[in-house]
Amino acid sequence: MPRLNGQVKGEGTCGKKVEVVGHVEGIAIRLTREDSPVGQHHFVHTTWVRRVHEKYVHLTKNSVETVSG
């Protein structure tokens, strides 16, 4: 997995923006708390990453699946 520096935007398969990626912690990507509807950090598994392109992480899950974890 490429190194993720800074604020990288997450995008679900549905094309909707998901929480902004904070950084990678082991086998999980920590999403920023500021974009969370409940104000808590959310994690997604790195296997959910389809590709990283410029400032976007394209996921293999849609936005609803990503938020529900």
PyRosetta script that sets phi, psi and omega in degrees:
from pyrosetta import init, pose_from_sequence

init()
pose = pose_from_sequence("MPRLNGQVKGEGTCGKKVEVVGHVEGIAIRLTREDSPVGQHHFVHTTWVRRVHEKYVHLTKNSVETVSG")
pose.set_psi(1, 133.4)
pose.set_omega(1, 177.4)
pose.set_phi(2, -63.1)
pose.set_psi(2, 153.0)
pose.set_omega(2, 178.1)
pose.set_phi(3, -70.3)
pose.set_psi(3, 133.0)
pose.set_omega(3, 179.8)
pose.set_phi(4, -105.2)
pose.set_psi(4, 111.8)
pose.set_omega(4, 179.3)
pose.set_phi(5, -109.2)
pose.set_psi(5, 133.9)
pose.set_omega(5, 174.6)
pose.set_phi(6, 75.1)
pose.set_psi(6, -161.0)
pose.set_omega(6, -175.4)
pose.set_phi(7, -87.5)
pose.set_psi(7, 106.9)
pose.set_omega(7, 179.6)
pose.set_phi(8, -111.1)
pose.set_psi(8, 134.3)
pose.set_omega(8, -177.3)
pose.set_phi(9, -79.9)
pose.set_psi(9, 137.4)
pose.set_omega(9, 175.3)
pose.set_phi(10, -96.4)
pose.set_psi(10, 144.3)
pose.set_omega(10, 179.1)
pose.set_phi(11, -136.2)
pose.set_psi(11, 125.6)
pose.set_omega(11, 178.3)
pose.set_phi(12, -78.1)
pose.set_psi(12, 170.4)
pose.set_omega(12, -179.9)
pose.set_phi(13, -63.7)
pose.set_psi(13, -21.1)
pose.set_omega(13, 179.1)
pose.set_phi(14, -79.4)
pose.set_psi(14, -7.0)
pose.set_omega(14, -179.7)
pose.set_phi(15, 91.5)
pose.set_psi(15, -5.8)
pose.set_omega(15, 179.6)
pose.set_phi(16, -82.5)
pose.set_psi(16, 146.9)
pose.set_omega(16, 177.1)
pose.set_phi(17, -71.2)
pose.set_psi(17, 137.5)
pose.set_omega(17, 171.7)
pose.set_phi(18, -111.3)
pose.set_psi(18, 178.6)
pose.set_omega(18, -176.8)
pose.set_phi(19, -50.0)
pose.set_psi(19, 149.0)
pose.set_omega(19, -179.8)
pose.set_phi(20, -71.3)
pose.set_psi(20, 136.3)
pose.set_omega(20, -179.4)
pose.set_phi(21, -73.1)
pose.set_psi(21, 127.2)
pose.set_omega(21, 175.6)
pose.set_phi(22, -84.3)
pose.set_psi(22, -66.6)
pose.set_omega(22, 176.9)
pose.set_phi(23, -167.7)
pose.set_psi(23, 174.0)
pose.set_omega(23, -179.7)
pose.set_phi(24, -92.2)
pose.set_psi(24, 133.6)
pose.set_omega(24, 175.5)
pose.set_phi(25, -124.3)
pose.set_psi(25, 97.4)
pose.set_omega(25, -178.6)
pose.set_phi(26, 66.7)
pose.set_psi(26, -116.9)
pose.set_omega(26, -179.1)
pose.set_phi(27, -102.1)
pose.set_psi(27, 15.8)
pose.set_omega(27, -179.7)
pose.set_phi(28, -128.0)
pose.set_psi(28, 152.0)
pose.set_omega(28, 175.2)
pose.set_phi(29, -104.6)
pose.set_psi(29, 123.9)
pose.set_omega(29, 178.4)
pose.set_phi(30, -88.5)
pose.set_psi(30, 127.1)
pose.set_omega(30, 177.6)
pose.set_phi(31, -93.8)
pose.set_psi(31, 153.8)
pose.set_omega(31, -175.7)
pose.set_phi(32, -70.1)
pose.set_psi(32, 145.4)
pose.set_omega(32, -179.9)
pose.set_phi(33, -69.7)
pose.set_psi(33, -32.6)
pose.set_omega(33, -176.0)
pose.set_phi(34, -60.8)
pose.set_psi(34, -32.1)
pose.set_omega(34, -179.6)
pose.set_phi(35, -88.9)
pose.set_psi(35, -6.8)
pose.set_omega(35, -177.4)
pose.set_phi(36, -75.7)
pose.set_psi(36, 134.8)
pose.set_omega(36, 178.4)
pose.set_phi(37, -66.1)
pose.set_psi(37, -21.3)
pose.set_omega(37, -179.9)
pose.set_phi(38, -107.5)
pose.set_psi(38, 5.6)
pose.set_omega(38, 176.4)
pose.set_phi(39, 70.7)
pose.set_psi(39, 25.2)
pose.set_omega(39, 178.7)
pose.set_phi(40, -125.8)
pose.set_psi(40, 153.7)
pose.set_omega(40, 176.2)
pose.set_phi(41, -63.1)
pose.set_psi(41, 144.7)
pose.set_omega(41, 178.5)
pose.set_phi(42, -125.6)
pose.set_psi(42, 144.3)
pose.set_omega(42, -179.4)
pose.set_phi(43, -120.3)
pose.set_psi(43, 144.2)
pose.set_omega(43, 171.3)
pose.set_phi(44, -127.5)
pose.set_psi(44, 149.1)
pose.set_omega(44, -178.6)
pose.set_phi(45, -73.0)
pose.set_psi(45, 144.0)
pose.set_omega(45, -179.2)
pose.set_phi(46, -64.4)
pose.set_psi(46, -19.8)
pose.set_omega(46, 177.2)
pose.set_phi(47, -70.0)
pose.set_psi(47, -13.2)
pose.set_omega(47, 177.4)
pose.set_phi(48, -80.2)
pose.set_psi(48, -4.7)
pose.set_omega(48, -178.8)
pose.set_phi(49, -85.6)
pose.set_psi(49, 118.2)
pose.set_omega(49, 176.2)
pose.set_phi(50, -80.3)
pose.set_psi(50, -46.2)
pose.set_omega(50, 177.1)
pose.set_phi(51, -165.2)
pose.set_psi(51, 160.8)
pose.set_omega(51, 174.7)
pose.set_phi(52, -116.7)
pose.set_psi(52, 125.1)
pose.set_omega(52, -177.7)
pose.set_phi(53, -135.2)
pose.set_psi(53, 115.2)
pose.set_omega(53, -178.7)
pose.set_phi(54, 51.4)
pose.set_psi(54, -114.1)
pose.set_omega(54, -178.0)
pose.set_phi(55, -102.4)
pose.set_psi(55, 24.1)
pose.set_omega(55, -179.5)
pose.set_phi(56, -128.0)
pose.set_psi(56, 139.7)
pose.set_omega(56, 169.7)
pose.set_phi(57, -107.8)
pose.set_psi(57, 114.5)
pose.set_omega(57, 180.0)
pose.set_phi(58, -92.7)
pose.set_psi(58, 121.9)
pose.set_omega(58, -174.8)
pose.set_phi(59, -96.6)
pose.set_psi(59, 163.5)
pose.set_omega(59, 177.3)
pose.set_phi(60, -92.7)
pose.set_psi(60, 2.2)
pose.set_omega(60, 179.7)
pose.set_phi(61, -118.4)
pose.set_psi(61, 154.9)
pose.set_omega(61, 176.4)
pose.set_phi(62, -80.5)
pose.set_psi(62, 175.5)
pose.set_omega(62, -174.2)
pose.set_phi(63, -63.6)
pose.set_psi(63, -35.8)
pose.set_omega(63, -179.8)
pose.set_phi(64, -68.9)
pose.set_psi(64, -44.7)
pose.set_omega(64, 178.5)
pose.set_phi(65, -63.3)
pose.set_psi(65, -36.6)
pose.set_omega(65, -179.0)
pose.set_phi(66, -65.9)
pose.set_psi(66, -44.7)
pose.set_omega(66, -179.1)
pose.set_phi(67, -68.8)
pose.set_psi(67, -36.6)
pose.set_omega(67, -178.2)
pose.set_phi(68, -79.0)
pose.set_psi(68, -14.0)
pose.set_omega(68, 174.1)
pose.set_phi(69, 67.2)
pose.dump_pdb("model.pdb")
